[in-house]
Amino acid sequence: MIISDKYWRIARSLYKKRIKQSSFGNLDLSDTDLFNLDIGKRGGEFFLGFFSKEGVKLALEKYGLYAELRNRGFNNVITNVDTTDPFKHKILIFNEKKSQANLLMELVLRKSFFKLDLPYANKHNGKCFQCLTIDWLSMQNPKGEFTPRRPRLPGQKYPGLGMSAKVVELLMIVCWRLGLAAIVNIPEHYHNAYLYSKIFYYLNPDIEAQFCALKQTCKNYPLHKISWGIDWGCITDLNSSLPLKWFVSIQIIPLEKELKEIIFSKKYKNYVKNKSKEFRFEFDENKYNRIREEISEDFMEKTI
């Protein structure tokens, strides 16, 4: 995924433009004041130890996220930036009032490390990279309704907002500001991994190969059917003859040069291509249809 020219222009201009924030009193504040205050003394007050809460809200406005929400009919949003946990920081956006029924977005982030441990020789094996980990990302439209064209997916209480790509692009800007090597995501369901796989790659090429084989097996089925099918044990791992257990592993967007060279290398791609031939899956559509007929939409919602 490439950050748009528009976002780069905004990111760079925020360093230069001087702005006012009424919550600080009658003071002119530069972008440095908003985004890079004295974190040594007061780090707990700043998002990811770097961004002021006012700066976070300013960025969401400047990058057009609030405008996107207004276009979807949410004209009076409330943003809560929560830094009370020293390790995991949250952004919550509500429509009109702070309540679960009005929650539009919940984002939980933390800075962390991962160690490179490829199953083949690489000079960077054993090296640790600092990253931005998405512990939770939920974007939902509480006014929306599920339809046959947009059915409920596992984990969904309401339909999505269709803004995840914009949020990921903003997180890439955050990594650029903080000098982080990658964005890390740990998909809980197949549909999450599938949608993210347009820009994320499993760090472990064995998992990437398994996922590619699964996608190939399921390419002719709707996304919701495969995602629920895995949850309901309708996909068999033919190597073990057992229902497929969803593999929980980290996906990354490589941002640092070394990581990009690894993930986009012929060696990684060829390894994934060859390894994927070892995995075999089968989708039991009859079993899926039997289970789907037996359960209600309310039951599916309660499985969240």
ZADO-987575 format. One record per residue (C-alpha): residue in three letters; x, y, z. Coordinates in Angstrom, 1 decimal, decimal comma, always signed. Layout:
BEGIN
rest;x;y;z
ALA;X;Y;Z
...
***
This chain:
BEGIN
rest;x;y;z
MET;+0,0;+0,0;+0,0
ILE;+1,4;+3,4;-1,0
ILE;+0,5;+6,5;+1,0
SER;-1,3;+8,9;-1,2
ASP;+0,3;+12,2;-2,2
LYS;-2,5;+14,0;-0,5
TYR;-1,7;+12,4;+2,8
TRP;+2,0;+13,1;+2,4
ARG;+1,2;+16,8;+1,8
ILE;-0,9;+17,0;+4,9
ALA;+1,7;+15,1;+7,0
ARG;+4,5;+17,5;+5,9
SER;+2,4;+20,6;+6,2
LEU;+1,5;+19,7;+9,8
TYR;+5,1;+20,1;+10,7
LYS;+5,1;+23,7;+9,4
LYS;+1,7;+25,1;+10,0
ARG;+1,0;+27,0;+13,3
ILE;-2,3;+26,3;+14,9
LYS;-4,4;+27,3;+17,9
GLN;-5,9;+24,9;+20,4
SER;-8,4;+26,5;+22,8
SER;-7,9;+23,8;+25,4
PHE;-4,3;+25,1;+25,9
GLY;-5,5;+28,6;+26,5
ASN;-4,6;+31,6;+24,3
LEU;-1,5;+30,1;+22,9
ASP;-0,1;+29,5;+19,5
LEU;+1,1;+26,0;+19,1
SER;+3,3;+24,5;+16,4
ASP;+2,9;+20,9;+15,2
THR;+6,0;+20,1;+17,4
ASP;+4,1;+21,4;+20,4
LEU;+1,2;+19,2;+19,6
PHE;+3,0;+16,0;+18,6
ASN;+6,3;+16,0;+20,4
LEU;+6,0;+17,5;+23,8
ASP;+8,2;+16,7;+26,8
ILE;+7,4;+13,0;+27,0
GLY;+10,2;+12,3;+29,4
LYS;+8,3;+14,0;+32,3
ARG;+4,7;+13,5;+31,2
GLY;+4,7;+10,5;+28,7
GLY;+1,6;+9,0;+30,2
GLU;-0,5;+11,9;+28,8
PHE;+0,5;+11,3;+25,2
PHE;-0,8;+8,9;+22,7
LEU;+1,9;+6,3;+21,9
GLY;+4,2;+8,5;+24,0
PHE;+4,4;+11,1;+21,3
PHE;+1,1;+12,6;+20,2
SER;-0,9;+15,0;+22,4
LYS;-4,6;+14,2;+22,6
GLU;-5,4;+17,6;+20,9
GLY;-2,9;+16,6;+18,2
VAL;-4,6;+13,3;+17,5
LYS;-8,0;+15,0;+17,0
LEU;-6,3;+17,6;+14,8
ALA;-4,8;+14,9;+12,6
LEU;-8,2;+13,1;+12,3
GLU;-9,7;+16,3;+11,1
LYS;-6,9;+17,3;+8,7
TYR;-6,7;+13,8;+7,2
GLY;-10,4;+13,8;+6,5
LEU;-11,6;+11,1;+8,7
TYR;-14,2;+13,3;+10,4
ALA;-15,4;+14,4;+6,9
GLU;-15,8;+10,8;+5,9
LEU;-18,0;+10,2;+8,9
ARG;-20,0;+13,3;+8,2
ASN;-20,6;+12,0;+4,6
ARG;-22,1;+8,9;+6,2
GLY;-24,5;+10,9;+8,3
PHE;-22,5;+11,2;+11,5
ASN;-22,4;+15,0;+12,0
ASN;-21,8;+15,2;+15,8
VAL;-19,0;+12,8;+16,7
ILE;-17,2;+12,7;+20,0
THR;-13,6;+11,5;+20,1
ASN;-12,1;+10,0;+23,3
VAL;-8,3;+9,5;+23,4
ASP;-7,5;+7,1;+26,2
THR;-3,9;+6,8;+27,4
THR;-4,6;+5,5;+30,9
ASP;-3,0;+2,1;+30,2
PRO;+0,8;+2,7;+29,9
PHE;+1,1;+0,1;+27,1
LYS;-2,1;+0,1;+25,1
HIS;-3,6;+3,3;+23,9
LYS;-7,1;+3,8;+22,6
ILE;-9,1;+6,0;+20,2
LEU;-12,8;+5,8;+20,5
ILE;-15,2;+7,7;+18,3
PHE;-18,9;+8,0;+19,1
ASN;-21,9;+9,4;+17,4
GLU;-23,6;+12,1;+19,5
LYS;-23,0;+10,5;+22,9
LYS;-20,6;+8,1;+24,6
SER;-22,3;+4,7;+24,6
GLN;-21,7;+1,3;+23,1
ALA;-24,8;+1,7;+21,0
ASN;-23,2;+4,9;+19,5
LEU;-19,7;+3,6;+19,0
LEU;-18,4;+4,2;+15,5
MET;-14,7;+3,3;+15,9
GLU;-12,5;+1,7;+18,5
LEU;-8,7;+1,5;+17,8
VAL;-6,3;+0,0;+20,3
LEU;-2,6;+0,4;+19,5
ARG;+0,7;-0,3;+21,2
LYS;+4,4;-0,2;+20,3
SER;+6,1;-3,6;+20,4
PHE;+8,8;-5,7;+18,9
PHE;+9,0;-8,8;+16,9
LYS;+12,0;-11,0;+16,1
LEU;+12,6;-12,2;+12,6
ASP;+12,8;-16,0;+12,4
LEU;+12,5;-17,2;+8,8
PRO;+12,6;-20,9;+8,0
TYR;+15,5;-20,3;+5,7
ALA;+18,8;-18,6;+5,9
ASN;+18,7;-14,8;+6,1
LYS;+21,2;-12,4;+7,5
HIS;+18,5;-10,6;+9,5
ASN;+17,3;-13,7;+11,3
GLY;+17,3;-13,0;+15,0
LYS;+17,0;-9,3;+14,6
CYS;+14,3;-7,5;+16,5
PHE;+12,2;-4,8;+14,8
GLN;+10,1;-2,2;+16,6
CYS;+6,5;-2,0;+15,2
LEU;+3,1;-0,6;+15,7
THR;+0,7;-3,3;+16,7
ILE;-3,1;-3,1;+16,1
ASP;-4,5;-4,9;+19,1
TRP;-8,1;-4,1;+18,1
LEU;-9,8;-2,2;+15,3
SER;-13,5;-2,0;+15,0
MET;-15,3;+0,4;+12,6
GLN;-19,1;+0,0;+12,5
ASN;-22,2;+1,7;+11,4
PRO;-24,8;+1,4;+14,2
LYS;-27,4;+2,9;+11,8
GLY;-26,7;+0,3;+9,1
GLU;-28,4;-3,0;+8,4
PHE;-27,1;-6,3;+7,1
THR;-28,4;-7,3;+3,7
PRO;-28,0;-10,4;+1,4
ARG;-25,4;-8,4;-0,5
ARG;-23,7;-7,3;+2,8
PRO;-24,3;-10,2;+5,2
ARG;-23,0;-10,4;+8,8
LEU;-19,4;-11,6;+9,2
PRO;-18,1;-13,3;+12,4
GLY;-17,4;-10,7;+15,0
GLN;-19,7;-8,0;+13,5
LYS;-22,5;-6,5;+15,5
TYR;-23,2;-3,8;+12,9
PRO;-22,1;-3,4;+9,3
GLY;-18,7;-1,8;+8,7
LEU;-18,1;+1,8;+7,7
GLY;-15,9;+1,0;+4,7
MET;-13,0;+3,2;+6,0
SER;-10,4;+0,7;+7,1
ALA;-8,1;+1,5;+4,2
LYS;-8,0;+5,1;+5,2
VAL;-7,2;+4,2;+8,8
VAL;-4,4;+1,9;+7,8
GLU;-3,0;+4,7;+5,6
LEU;-3,1;+7,1;+8,7
LEU;-1,3;+4,4;+10,7
MET;+1,5;+4,3;+8,1
ILE;+1,9;+8,0;+8,6
VAL;+2,1;+7,4;+12,4
CYS;+4,9;+4,8;+11,9
TRP;+6,7;+7,3;+9,7
ARG;+6,5;+9,9;+12,5
LEU;+7,7;+7,4;+15,1
GLY;+10,3;+5,7;+13,0
LEU;+8,7;+2,2;+13,3
ALA;+9,6;-0,6;+11,0
ALA;+6,2;-2,1;+10,4
ILE;+2,5;-2,3;+11,2
VAL;+1,4;-5,5;+12,9
ASN;-2,0;-7,0;+12,8
ILE;-3,3;-10,4;+14,2
PRO;-6,5;-11,3;+12,4
GLU;-9,1;-13,1;+14,5
HIS;-11,1;-14,4;+11,5
TYR;-10,5;-15,5;+7,9
HIS;-12,3;-12,5;+6,5
ASN;-10,1;-10,1;+8,5
ALA;-7,0;-11,8;+7,1
TYR;-8,4;-12,0;+3,6
LEU;-9,3;-8,3;+3,5
TYR;-6,0;-7,2;+5,0
SER;-4,0;-9,5;+2,7
LYS;-4,2;-6,9;+0,0
ILE;-1,5;-5,0;+1,9
PHE;-0,5;-7,2;+4,8
TYR;+1,7;-10,3;+4,6
TYR;+2,2;-13,1;+7,2
LEU;+5,6;-12,6;+8,7
ASN;+6,0;-16,4;+8,9
PRO;+6,1;-17,6;+5,3
ASP;+4,8;-21,0;+6,4
ILE;+1,6;-19,3;+7,6
GLU;+1,5;-17,2;+4,4
ALA;+1,7;-20,4;+2,3
GLN;-1,0;-22,1;+4,3
PHE;-3,2;-19,0;+3,9
CYS;-2,6;-18,8;+0,2
ALA;-3,6;-22,4;-0,2
LEU;-6,8;-21,8;+1,8
LYS;-7,6;-18,8;-0,4
GLN;-7,1;-20,9;-3,5
THR;-9,4;-23,6;-2,2
CYS;-12,1;-21,1;-1,3
LYS;-11,8;-18,7;-4,2
ASN;-15,2;-19,6;-5,7
TYR;-17,2;-19,1;-2,4
PRO;-18,4;-15,9;-0,9
LEU;-16,3;-14,4;+1,8
HIS;-18,9;-14,6;+4,6
LYS;-19,5;-18,3;+3,8
ILE;-15,8;-19,2;+4,2
SER;-15,4;-17,1;+7,4
TRP;-18,4;-18,7;+9,1
GLY;-17,5;-22,0;+7,7
ILE;-14,2;-22,0;+9,4
ASP;-15,9;-21,0;+12,7
TRP;-18,4;-23,9;+12,3
GLY;-15,8;-26,6;+11,4
CYS;-16,9;-26,8;+7,7
ILE;-13,4;-26,7;+6,3
THR;-11,3;-29,8;+6,6
ASP;-7,5;-29,9;+6,6
LEU;-7,0;-32,9;+4,4
ASN;-3,5;-33,5;+5,7
SER;-4,8;-34,2;+9,2
SER;-8,5;-35,1;+8,2
LEU;-9,5;-32,7;+11,0
PRO;-11,6;-29,5;+10,9
LEU;-9,3;-26,5;+10,2
LYS;-8,5;-24,6;+13,3
TRP;-7,9;-20,9;+12,4
PHE;-4,2;-20,1;+12,6
VAL;-3,5;-17,0;+14,7
SER;-0,3;-15,3;+13,5
ILE;+1,0;-11,8;+12,8
GLN;+0,6;-10,1;+9,5
ILE;+2,7;-7,1;+8,8
ILE;+3,0;-4,1;+6,5
PRO;+6,8;-3,8;+6,1
LEU;+7,8;-0,1;+6,1
GLU;+11,6;-0,3;+6,9
LYS;+13,8;-1,0;+3,9
GLU;+15,2;-4,3;+5,3
LEU;+11,8;-5,7;+5,9
LYS;+10,5;-4,7;+2,5
GLU;+13,5;-6,4;+0,9
ILE;+12,6;-9,6;+2,8
ILE;+8,9;-9,7;+2,2
PHE;+9,0;-8,6;-1,4
SER;+12,0;-10,8;-2,3
LYS;+11,9;-13,7;-4,8
LYS;+13,2;-16,0;-2,0
TYR;+10,1;-15,2;+0,2
LYS;+7,7;-15,4;-2,7
ASN;+9,1;-18,6;-4,1
TYR;+9,2;-20,2;-0,6
VAL;+5,5;-19,4;-0,2
LYS;+4,6;-20,6;-3,6
ASN;+6,3;-24,0;-3,2
LYS;+5,2;-24,5;+0,4
SER;+1,6;-23,7;-0,4
LYS;+1,5;-26,9;-2,5
GLU;+1,8;-28,9;+0,8
PHE;-1,5;-27,7;+2,2
ARG;-4,8;-29,1;+1,1
PHE;-8,3;-28,1;+2,2
GLU;-11,9;-29,0;+1,5
PHE;-15,0;-26,9;+2,1
ASP;-18,1;-29,0;+3,1
GLU;-20,9;-26,8;+1,7
ASN;-23,6;-29,3;+2,7
LYS;-22,5;-29,1;+6,3
TYR;-22,4;-25,3;+6,1
ASN;-26,0;-25,2;+4,7
ARG;-27,3;-27,6;+7,4
ILE;-25,8;-25,5;+10,2
ARG;-26,9;-22,2;+8,7
GLU;-30,5;-23,5;+8,5
GLU;-30,4;-24,4;+12,2
ILE;-29,3;-21,2;+13,6
SER;-30,8;-17,7;+13,8
GLU;-29,4;-14,3;+13,0
ASP;-29,7;-13,5;+16,7
PHE;-27,6;-16,5;+17,6
MET;-24,9;-15,4;+15,1
GLU;-24,9;-12,0;+16,7
LYS;-24,5;-13,6;+20,2
THR;-21,4;-15,4;+19,0
ILE;-19,5;-12,0;+18,9
***
